[in-house]
Amino acid sequence: MAGLLLLSACGAEPEGQTPDDRPKPVSPAPECADGEPLAHEFESGARWSLCWSVEPDHGMVLSDIYFEAPEGRSQRVIDTIAIAQLEVPYDSGERLTSDITDAGFGGTWMKTLTEQECTGDLHSTEIPNIGDGTHGLTPDREVLCSTTVDAGLGYRSQENGTLTTTQASEWNVYTVSKVGWYEYISQYVFTADGTIRPQLGATGDLSPVDFADEDHGWPIGEGEADYAASHSHNAIWRVDWGLGDGQAQAVEQYDAVETGDEGRKSRIVEGSLSRIESPAVAHKADRRWWRVLAPETLNADGHPVSYEIGLEKTDSFTTLRDEHHHGDDAGYDVAFTNADDCQRFATYNPTSDGCGRGVLDFVEDGEDEELHDVVSWVAVGFHHVPRDEDQSPMEMHWQGFTLQPRDLNAQRPGLPEGREHLNGQPDEWQGEDVDDLTERDSGGLIE
């Protein structure tokens, strides 16, 4: 967890001051040893700061990511995050690419953006035309778009005749890379509540040479002809966590299962956390998620700060490379390892320094370690069956996942006025003692 910014420690409050009225510290400006600084502050006062760079293979890499709640102090969230592989197998069996290690999202594959593609601010950096820039030209190009978009209703609550509501916005940071006929948008969405959504968007054109039959594609020409081959976008992200500012980290899996018993009104469901002690792979299931936590770093409620990994829609997969080396049941939805600079790619990782070929090797090599400096490998698949409307160009189709704060703060960032006292079970609600509240007859709801 190199490159930590030094932040002032949280000491005792001056006499007569509470955490709500103490002077708010000034946010540190991003100090980027590598890359360019970037920051955004929402109307609520919530603030993100980070560094960004472009590598020939990963494309856009974000590092030193900090979040600051309006009422709080800047907290380190992520050391680095980048896409670590994109495997594209065609259902016909006639084509397979590993776009990150075969071509890369940086270099000449990364496109210069204009105001037509970016309604926000364009940012530039030096991008070599060949490899790391040792040879050839290294022009300065505008490749990153930073823009704020409306996100609709953020929250709403109406109690005692008072309406509390807000319209939300999101900060989007993205680049565009063209590999073959496809154009990929590598995007990170940041919100005012501390959430990050890594996303991969795909547009451009269907391959003009990959056509198959009705068992392996979909007719997109006139009549029952011209079956464009179906294919998958199997993306894997590498998330090197920075929670705890250098303190030990841990991983837990949450599962909620029905007990088979019924309570007075509904089935009884029990939730539990289990610690993942050493490098491992994990698979999605109903009512399951994972969190990375810093056990020794507590919020104001005394809870360990953590981030929850939430899988959105995904077509689970096993990469062909992993299947060849580890068997056809070697797929995973999330994997956890300890940070190691040589472990860069989910598959086709260079082995010249004795490093493993990919994530499954990393897990096996570290099976005797205790997880303490956590890297999450998040696999999200999208099976694309072409349709008539994909010609042309294709409408953007997205895949990704969510990193959501869980107890990073004791209450929601940007507390509305009058809600400061709501922390835990209240003693009363709408002037009525909580112990005296009873269920209403209509629907059995408590209001």
ZIVENBEL-V134248 format. One line per field, one symbol per residue. burial: 1 if it has 24 or more other C-alpha atoms within 12 Angstrom, else 0. A space follows every 50 residues. Layout:
# ZIVENBEL-V134248
burial=???
This chain:
# ZIVENBEL-V134248
burial=11011000000000000000000000110111001111111101111111 11111111111111111111111111111111111111111000001111 11111111111110000100111111111000000000001111111100 00000000000000000011111111111101111111111111111111 11111110011100011111000000111111111111111111111111 11110000000000000000000001111111110001111111101010 00011111111101111111110000000111111111110011111110 00001111111110010000111111111111111100010001001111 11111111111111100000000000000000000000000000000
